[in-house]
Amino acid sequence: MPKYFFNIVLDGQSTLDGLGQPFPDEITARAHARHLTLLLADRCRDPMNSFVAVSGMDGRLIFKVAFQPSETQT
Protein backbone atom coordinates (compact mmCIF):
# COMPACT_ATOMS: atom_id res chain seq x y z
CA MET A 1 0.00 0.00 0.00
CA PRO A 2 1.49 3.40 -0.93
CA LYS A 3 2.46 5.81 1.82
CA TYR A 4 1.42 9.47 1.60
CA PHE A 5 2.93 12.41 3.49
CA PHE A 6 0.57 15.23 4.51
CA ASN A 7 2.62 18.42 4.82
CA ILE A 8 0.50 21.21 6.24
CA VAL A 9 1.03 24.85 5.35
CA LEU A 10 -1.13 27.00 7.63
CA ASP A 11 -0.98 30.77 7.20
CA GLY A 12 2.31 30.34 5.34
CA GLN A 13 3.93 28.25 8.10
CA SER A 14 4.95 24.70 7.13
CA THR A 15 4.69 21.56 9.21
CA LEU A 16 6.29 18.54 7.55
CA ASP A 17 4.91 15.05 8.00
CA GLY A 18 7.87 12.85 8.82
CA LEU A 19 5.87 9.66 9.28
CA GLY A 20 3.35 9.44 6.46
CA GLN A 21 0.29 7.23 6.34
CA PRO A 22 -0.60 4.33 4.08
CA PHE A 23 -3.70 4.64 1.91
CA PRO A 24 -4.89 2.29 -0.83
CA ASP A 25 -5.02 5.02 -3.49
CA GLU A 26 -4.83 8.73 -4.26
CA ILE A 27 -8.60 9.17 -3.95
CA THR A 28 -8.54 8.02 -0.33
CA ALA A 29 -5.45 10.12 0.42
CA ARG A 30 -7.16 13.18 -1.09
CA ALA A 31 -10.22 12.60 1.13
CA HIS A 32 -7.91 12.47 4.16
CA ALA A 33 -6.24 15.74 3.12
CA ARG A 34 -9.67 17.40 2.81
CA HIS A 35 -10.52 16.09 6.27
CA LEU A 36 -7.34 17.68 7.66
CA THR A 37 -8.35 21.06 6.22
CA LEU A 38 -11.72 20.75 7.96
CA LEU A 39 -10.07 19.85 11.28
CA LEU A 40 -7.74 22.85 11.08
CA ALA A 41 -10.17 25.35 9.54
CA ASP A 42 -10.72 27.23 12.79
CA ARG A 43 -6.96 27.95 13.02
CA CYS A 44 -6.69 29.22 9.45
CA ARG A 45 -6.48 33.02 9.17
CA ASP A 46 -5.00 33.24 5.67
CA PRO A 47 -6.66 30.74 3.29
CA MET A 48 -4.60 32.04 0.34
CA ASN A 49 -1.46 30.75 2.09
CA SER A 50 -2.88 27.58 3.63
CA PHE A 51 -3.05 24.11 2.12
CA VAL A 52 -2.13 20.47 2.59
CA ALA A 53 0.64 19.40 0.22
CA VAL A 54 0.62 15.63 -0.24
CA SER A 55 3.78 13.89 -1.37
CA GLY A 56 4.78 10.30 -1.99
CA MET A 57 7.64 8.19 -0.68
CA ASP A 58 10.02 9.83 -3.17
CA GLY A 59 9.23 13.28 -1.74
CA ARG A 60 7.57 14.52 -4.91
CA LEU A 61 4.38 16.54 -4.66
CA ILE A 62 1.35 14.54 -5.77
CA PHE A 63 -1.37 17.13 -5.12
CA LYS A 64 -2.44 20.03 -2.90
CA VAL A 65 -5.73 20.59 -1.11
CA ALA A 66 -6.49 24.22 -0.32
CA PHE A 67 -8.22 25.50 2.79
CA GLN A 68 -11.56 27.06 1.96
CA PRO A 69 -12.27 30.59 3.20
CA SER A 70 -14.60 30.55 6.16
CA GLU A 71 -17.99 32.14 5.56
CA THR A 72 -17.79 33.72 9.02
CA GLN A 73 -14.59 35.63 8.24
CA THR A 74 -14.87 39.17 6.92
N, C-alpha and C positions, 0 to 999 in steps of 0.2 A: 504494500500500500504506500503511495507517495506521501512524503512529509512536506507540509507547508509551513512557512514562517510568516507570522502576522506582525509586521513592524508597524507600530502606531505612530503617526505624526499628529499631535494634538496642539493646535495653536502654534504651529511651526516647530514644536519641540519633539524630537524623535525618541522613541523607546524601541530598541531592537529586541526581537524575539530570539533568544539564544537556544531555545529548546525545540520549537516547532511542534506540530501536531499532525498525526497521520489522518488523512481523509481519503475515501475511495476515489474521488474525482474532483475536478475543478469546480463543478457545480455545487458540491457540498461545501467545499472550502470557501467559495464565494458567499454562500448563505451564512457561514460562520463569521466571515468578515463583516457582513451587514449586521449581524447580531452584535458584534463588538461595537459598531458605531452607535447602535441603539443603547447599549449599556453605558457608553461614555458620553452620550449626547448632552447630559446636563453639565458636563465639565467643559464642553466646547464653546469657546467665545468667538472664534475666528474660523467659520466653516470653509472659507476660501483657502486656508492653510492647514486643514485637518483632513486626514484620510488614513486608511489602512492599506499599506503596501504589502502585497503578498508575494513572497518569493519561494522558489523551490530549493532543493538540496544544493544546487550549484550556485545559489546566491543571486540568480537572475530574477528580475521582476517578472511576475506572471500577469498580475493585474492590480489595479487600485480600486478601492471602494471609498467614495467621498462621504463625508458627513453631510447631512442635509441641514440647511438652516432651520432653526426652530421657529415655529410660527409665533411664539411668545416673545421673541427678541424683536427689538425695534432699532 
